Amino acid sequence: MKKLKFNVTGMSCAACQAHVEKAVSKVEGVMDVNVNLLANKMTVDLDEDVTNAQAVINAVESAGYGASEIGDKENKTASPVAAAQDESKKMKKRLWWSVGFLIPLFYICMGHMANIPIPPIFAGHKNMMIYALTQLLLTVPIIAINFHYFSNGFKNLIHRSPNMDSLIALGAAASFIYSVYGTYRMAYFMGRGDLGSAHEYMMNLYYESCGMILTLITVGKYLEARSKDKTANAVNKLVSLAPKTAVVIRDSEEVEVPAENVMVGDVFLLKAGWSVPCDGVLIDGNCTVDQSALTGESIPVDKAVGDRVMSASVSAGGFAKVRCEKQAKDSTLSQIIALVEDASASKAPVARLADKISAVFVPIVITIALISLAVWLLLGYSFAFALNMAISVLVISCPCSLGLATPTAIMVGTGKAAQFGILIKSAESLETAHSIDTVVLDKTGTCTEGKPELISAQAFGDFDVSELKKLCGSAESGSSHPLAKAVVNYVEESGDKNSFAEEVTDFKAVAGNGLKGKLGTNVVAGGNLKFISEYCNVSDDLREKADSLSSEGKTPLFFARNNELLGIIAVADTIKKDSPQAIKELQNMGIRVVMITGDNERSAKAIGKLAGVDEVIAGVLPEGKKKEIARLKE
């Protein structure tokens, strides 16, 4: 079995997505097909011994759409954000132009009914043709702006796969064609002096109905486009994490190449501040890596020879050589992007129901319209009257509400939720939220603040805590490490930034361990237990103290001056003040709360205990989180 990817063109709604999936699934040898309406892409699992890519393309084209295979050389991490933004801008422009022509059209047609005075040029029997022709001239631009509904709708009708556009096209076309017919009849009767008959036709023009149908549906399409744009932006934020270039060693020289050109087996350099271009393993040196964007670990992780690094994580210090194990297109980040794009392809059950209704709605409406025409003719009424009744059925039955209801409800629901900081990834998630019995929370930035802070400090001997914090702030001020920033920020926010000890000289950071330098004539050092043990003696009691802090999810840092231990500070990602209350509220609703994180188990369980969750799952990578969710669903 082989998995192929295709670009698909011509899709405009969920019904189109369903038609493409149905057409491709009928191809012999196709095992599975998934169409992503957001990205206009399709993934097909097929048996190469039975069928091929061309057969899939032919099936899509026979359904009235276009398709082309995505080659291996194409960037698999390319985001659909540009296309989504472009579509949103186009729909907005179409909407405003449509409204611009619809307002004067409605004013001329309906102004007198609302007791709004209209210009004399449009009033009276003598000006009936001016009245009708002006409506015609205002309606034609609306049709031209929204002609896509007609081309797509009738094309799908011909292929016997009617969608929402087919219903719109039928209703709008019927009202416009009958209105043009009525305009010609007006001219005919006015030329013969029969103003009464001409006035009768004037009162049965449907130009404004045609314009309103197209404009209302464009409102719904614009809301859908905005929703796609927001989802695509979420994907784009993930794509932006990946570096554009990497420095690799080729023929003993450092060469800068595009990140996607780093091949398996290539060795690339990783310096402080650089992003990892692809998944790999350290073969030389050591570094500290911030992988919070991927695993949620708020504290950077030390990496040594033999350890693995993931794409889009950032080096917080040190220098290392890394051997590429997966290309950018197959990296951890690419897998996460694929997961998000797959989620965005989903649709609400109510949308699927609307698609099923629209599939049978068109023939039913056409049948009722024809029956109406026949009945009125059999009752002895004129063909014009009978046709008017049939057109009325088509116009009134045009599903403006079906086209607007789903996108409007989803936009209102997700928009209101966003005001409270709740982001809903798919329409189906929104609709099925009422049946939730388990809520899974991330740790970093969800249950916690998402950034390390100085929690406590303990000074030894004659050294007091205030002096310890000032010395720590001075020592750490030269470091870009997140833990160092936490210490410096604390001292500054405490109002002691002007009371820092003198500037540190001969500063040196040891990746993953600590730092050392000179404050005046004094040599100062700070870092973890292993690092500080090289400079001074650490008692068993203090070692137990460090273990105790670690078990509480805190990172202990020791500081020494001239080989004398001055004190210990604890830094941690603190829990949000309202997290326990929010979790308690969920539990009161009978919902089980699980916290899942890529952080280490000891830190995760400490936060989980403070938050009051029912279960903690720690040390899980992004792809592992998906498996854990599936396990919980079972």
N, C-alpha and C positions, 0 to 999 in steps of 0.2 A: 504493500500500500504506500502511496506517495501523497504528500500534502502539497498542494499548489495554491498560490495566491493570485488573485485577479483584481484589476481595477474595473469597476462597473459604472457605466454612465447612463443617464436618462431616468434614474430613480428620483421620485419626488415625495413619496409617502410610504407608510408601512405596507400598504397594499402592493406597491411596486416591489418592495423587499420580498413579500410573500410569493409574488408571481415568479420572480427570478429563482428563489429557492425551489419552488415547485417544478419549474422548467428544468433546472439542472438535476434535481433529484430523480427525474425520469430517465436520465441518461444511463444506459447500461454500464455498470462498472463503477458508478459513483457510490461511495459508501456513506459519505456524510457531506453536508454543505451548510455553511453558515455565512449569511450576508450581513455586513455591517453598514447600515444606512448612514451613520454618522460619517464614516471615513470613505464611503462609496467603494468598499473593498469586499472581496468574497474569498473565503477559504474553502477548498474542496479536497476531500480525501477520496482518492480513486485508485483503482486497480490498473496499473500501467499495461498489463497484458490484455485488458479488455477495451480500454478507452484511452483518450489523451486530452491534452489541453484544448486542442482545436475543436473537439466534439463538444466540450463545455462551452466554448465561445459561441459555437453555432447554436447551441440550445438557448443561450441568453439572447442572441440576436433574433432567433425565431419568436421569442417572447416579446420582441419590440424594444429591446434595450441594447446597449453596446458593452463589450468586454475586451480586455487585453490582459495577457499574463504579466505578472510582476517578475522580472528576472532576478537572479541571484545577486547581480551587481547593484541593484537598487538598494537604497538605504532603508533598511527595515525599521529604523527608529524614526523615520520621517513622520512628522505629526500632521494630522488633518486640520490643524488650527488655521492655516492660511486659507484653505478652501472654505472652512466654516465661517471665518471672518468675512471673506469675500461674498459668500452667499447671504450673510446677515446684512451687509451693506447694500447689496443689490435689492433684497426684499424691502429694506427700509426705503430705498429710493423709489421702488415701484409703488409702495404703499402711499408715500407722500404725493406722488404725481397722480395716483388714482383718486385720492381724497381731493386733490386740487381741482380735478375736473368734475368729481361727483357733487361737490358743494354747490356750484352754480347750476348743475343739472337738476338737483333736488329743489333749489330755489325757484327755478322756472316752472318745474312740474307741480310742486306742492305748496308754493308760497301762498297762492290764493286760498288753498284749503285751510291754512293756518292763519288766515286773515293778515298775511304779510303782503303789503303792496308790491306788485311787480311792475317793471317799466311798461308804459303804455304800448310800446312796440310789440309786446308779446300778448296783449289783451285784445279782445274783440274778435268777431267773426272774420274781419278783413285781414287780420294778422295770423290766422291759423297756420298758414304754411311757414311763416317765420318762426312761430312757436315750435312746430314739428321739426323743421330743418336745423334749428339751433340745438335742439335735443340730440338730433342725429350727429351733428358735428362734435358735441361734447362727449357722446358715447363712444364714437369711433376711436379716439385716443386711449380710452380706458381699455377697450378690447385689444388695441395694439400693444399696450403696456403689459397686459396679462394674457397675451396670445398663447403662452406656454400651456395654459389649461386646455385650450382647444386642440393644439397639436398633440399633446400627450394624451388627453382624454379620448379623442376620437381614434387615435392610434391603438390604444388599449381596447377600445370598443371593437375595432376591426379584428384584433387578435383574440377576441372573446375572453378578455380578462379585464372587465371594467373595474375602475377604481374610483376614488373620490373625484378625481379630475374629470372622469367621464360624466358623472352626474352634474358637475358644475358646467361643463361644456354644453351638455344637452339643454339645461335650463336657461343658460345665458343665450345660447344660439337661438333657441326657440323664441324667447321674448324679443330678441333683436330682429330676427327675420320677420316675425309677425308685425313688429312696429314699422319696419321698412315697407312691408306690404300695405299697412294702414296709411302710411304717408303718401304712397302712390295713389291709393284710393281717395284720399283727401284731395289731392291735386286733380284727380279725375272729376270728382263731383263739383269742386270749386270752378273748374273750367266750364261746367255745364250749368252753373248758377244754383246748384242744389246745396246750399250752405247747411241745411239741417242734416243731410247724410254725411257731409264732410265733418260736421261737429261731432256726430256720433262716433266716427273713426278716431277723431282727435282725443276723445275721452277714453279711448281704449288703446292708447300707446303704452308700451312697456319698456321704453328706453331706460327709465330710472331703475326699473327692476333688474335689467341687465347689468347696469353700472354698479348697483348695490350688491348684487350677487358676487360679482368679481372682486369688489373692494372688501367686502366682509371676509371672503375666503382668504384674501391677501393678508388681512389682519392676522388670521390664524396661522398662515404660512410664515409670517414675520415672527410671531411668537415662537414657532417651532425652530426657525433659523437662529433666533437668539438663544434658545435652549441648547441647540447644537454648538453654538459658538462658545457658550460657557463650559460645556463638557470638553470641547476641543482645547480650550485654554487650560483645563486641568491636566490634560495629556501633555500640552506644551510645556507646562511647568516641570514635568518629569523629564521631558526631552532636554530642557535647558540645563539640567544637572550634568549632562554628559559633556566632557571637554571636547573642543573641536579638533585639537591637535595633541600629539604626543611626541616625546623625544626618545627615539630608539637608537640602539647601538648596532650599526651595520658596518662591517669591515673595519672594526675598531674605531669608528668615528661616530659622534653624536649627530643624528639626523632628525630634523623635525618633519613629521609626516601627519596627514589627516588621521584622526583617531580610527576611522573605519579601515584604514590601510595597515593597521597593526595586525600581523598574522600570528597564528598559533606558533609558539616557539620563539618569537621575537623577544628581545630583552629591552625593556624601557626603563627610564629613570623616573624616580619619584622623589621630589624635593618638597620642602615645607611650602604649603600654600597651593601645591599642584593637585589637580583632580586625577583620579585613577581612570584611564581611558577604557580599560577592559578588565575582566576577571583574570587574576594571575596569582603567582606564588613568589614570595621573597626568596632570592637566591644569594643576596649579599646586602649587608648593612642592617639597619633597624629604623623604625619610624613609629610615630603615633598617628593613628588614622581616625578621623571623625566620620563615622558611618551612620550618623543619626538619621540622615535622609532615607536610608534603606532599612535599618533595623530598629530605629527609635532609641538607640543607646545615647543618652545625653552626655555621657563621659567618654572621651576618645579612648580607643583601644590600642594597647601597645602591640606592635608587630615585630617579630624577629625572623631569622632565616627559617624557611619551611612553612611559615604562616601564610594564609591566603588573604588576598585583598579583593574587594568587589568594585565593579565599575561605579563611577560617580561618587565614591567616598573621597574625602579630602585629607591630604597629609597635614597634620597639625604641627609637625616637627620631625627632624631627622632626615636621613638620606638613605635611599635604598635602590637596589636594582631588582626588577620584577620580571619574571618570565610569563609571557601571555599564555593563558590556557584556553580562553574562549575569545573569539572576535567580538567586536562591539555589537554586531547584529544578533549574537547569541548570548550576550551577557545578562547578568542579573537585572540590570536596569531595563534592558529590552524586554525581558520576560514580564516585568512589572507593567511596562507600557502596554504590552499585549493584553494583560489582564484587565487594565482599565478600559482599553478600547473595546474589548469583548463585552464588558459590563455596559458600556454606553450604547451597544447595539440592541439592548433589550427594550421591550415596550410593555406598557401596562396591559393587563388582561382586558380592560375595557376598550383599549385601542384595537386589540385583536377582534373583539366582539364587533366593533364598528366596521372593521374590514370585512367580516363575514356578512354583516348586514348589507354593506355596499355591494357585495358580490351578487346578491339576489335582488337588491333594491332597484337597480337600473331596469332590468327586464320587467319587473312588477310595475314600476311607474309607467314605463312605455306602454305596457299592456292596458293599464287603467286609462291612460290618455287616449289610446285608440278606441277602447270601449266607450269612453265618454263621447268621442267624436261620432261613433256609429249610432249611439243611442239618441243623441240630439238630432241627427239627420233623419233617423227613423221616426222621430216624433214630429217631423215636418218643419223643423227650423232650417234657416239658410245655412249654406256651407260656411260662410264667414262667422256666423254665431257659433256653430258647432266647433269650428277650428279655434275660436276664441276660448271655448270651454276646455278643449284639449290642451291648449297652451297654458291655460290657468293651472291645470293639474301639474304640468311639468314645472312651471315657475314656482308654485306653492310647495311642491314636493322636493325642490332642490335643497339638499341637506346642508344649509348654512350652519345649523346647529351641530350636525355631525362633524363638520369641518372645523368648527370653533371650539366645541365643548371640551375635547380631550386636551389640546394644547393650552387652552385658557385655564382649565382647572389645575393642570400640572404646574403651569407658571405661577398661578396664585399660591398654590400649596407650597411649592419649593421656595418661592420668594418670601412668603411669610415665615417659613422655617429658617431661611437664611438670616432674617432679622434677629433670630435667637441663636445664631451660630450653628445651626444644623444644616449640613449639606447632604442632599439626597442624590445618590449617584444614578438612579434609574427610575423610570415611571413605575415599573413593577414593584420596586422597593417601597415606593410611596403608597401604592394601593394595598399591598399586603402587610403593611406595618401593624395593622390592628391585631394580627394573629401572632405577633412576636411573643415567644416565651423565654428566650435567652438573648441577652445583649452582650456583645463582645467589645471591650474597650481596649484601645492602645494605651500604653503607659505614658510615654513621653509626650508632653504637650496636651494630653487629654486628661489623665488623672493628675499629672504633675505640671509644673510651670514650663518645663521644657528647656530650662537652662540652669546650670549649677550655681548655687549660692553658698556663701559662708554661713554655716549653721552654728558652730561653737568654737571656742578657743580656750586653751588652758596653758598658763605660763608656769615655769618652774623656777625655784630658787627665789632670788631677789627681783627677778624680772616680772613686771605686772602685765596684765592682759592688754592694756592700752598700748604699751610700748611694743608688745609682741605683734599686734596688728599693724602698727606703723612700720615696723621692721619688715614684716611679711609683704606689705604693700610696696615698699621700696624695692625689695628683692625681686618681687614678681613683676614689677612695672616694665621690665625689659623683655618679658616673655609674651608670645602671642597665643599660648596654650589656653584653652577655655577655663581650666581650673585657676590659672594665674589671673585671668580677667575677672573671675568671680571674686577673688581676694581683693584685687585693686578696686573694683566697683564698690565693694563693701566699705572699704576705707574712705573712698571719695564720698559716697552717699552718707557716711557717718559725720561728714564735715571736717575730717582730719587731713584732707588732701594737701593742705598747706603745712601740715606737720609731719610730712614724710621725712624719714631719715635722709641723709645726704645721698646724692646720686650714686647709683651702683656703677662701678668700673670693672673692667676685665670680666664682663658678664659672659657666662657660657651655659647654654641649655643642653642637657643630656636627654635625648629623645626617650620618652617612656619612663624616665626615672626621676629627674629633678633639675636643679640649677645650682650654680655657684657663682660668686663674684666678690667684689670688695666694696665695703662701706667704709670709706676713709681708710684707716689702716687695718680694719678688721675683715677677716675672711668669713663670709656667710654662706650657708648652704641650706637648701630646702628641697624636700621631695618625699618619695615614699619610704617605707621602712627599710627596704633593701638598700636604697641609695644612701640614706642618712647613716646607716650602720657602718659605712666605710669611713665616716668622719668622726663618729663618737660612739660611746657605749650606750645601748638602749636596754633598760632593765626589762626583766620578764613581766613586771606589772604593766609597763607601757606597751609591751608587745600584746598583752591580753587586752589592753585598752584599745589598741588598733583593731584587733580582731572583733571586739565588741562593736566598734563604730561601723566596721565593714558589714557585720551581720544586720545592722540597722539600715543598710543601703547608703551609707556615707563613705566618702573617700578621705582617709586620714593623711595629713601632710605634716611632716616634722621639720622644724627649723633649728639650726645650730649656728653659733658664732665662735670662731676660734676653737673648734672641736668641742664646744660645750653646748649641750642640748638646752635650748631656751623654752621650747613649748611645742604644743601640738594643736593643729586646727582641723576642723572637719568641714568638708565641702560636699554638698549633695544637691540633687535635683529635688526641690521641695514639692510637696503635694499641694494642689490648689485648695484654697480655703473652702470652696463650695463642693468639692468632689465627694466627700463623705455624705453630705446631705442629698446630693443628686442621686448617688448610688442607693441610698436608703429609700428615696422616693420610688425608684425603679423596683426595688425589692418589695415595697408596700403594694405595688400593682401586681405582685405575683411573678415578677420577672427575675430570672436567675442572672447574676452579673458575673462575667468572666473577664479577667484582664490578661491580655496576650502581648508579649513584648520580646524584642530581640536582646534585651538587657540580660545580665547574668541573674541566676536564680536567687541568690542571696539578696541582692538589691531589689529585685522584683517582688519577692515575698514580703520584704519590709514595707514597701509602698502599698502592696495589696492589703496588708494588715491594717495600715493607717486608713486606707480608703474604705475598708469594710467589704471588699468583693467576696464572692462565694468561692472562686477558684482563680489560681494564678498559673499561667502557662508561660514559662520563660525560655530564653535562648532560642527563639524561633525566627528564622529568616523569612523574607517576604513570601517566597514560594511555599515555605512550610506553613505560613499562616493560613494560606488557602486550604491546605490539607487539614489543619486543625479545625477550621470552620466546617469543612465537610464532615469531619468526625463528630463535631457537636450536633450537626444536623441529623445525623443518624440516631 
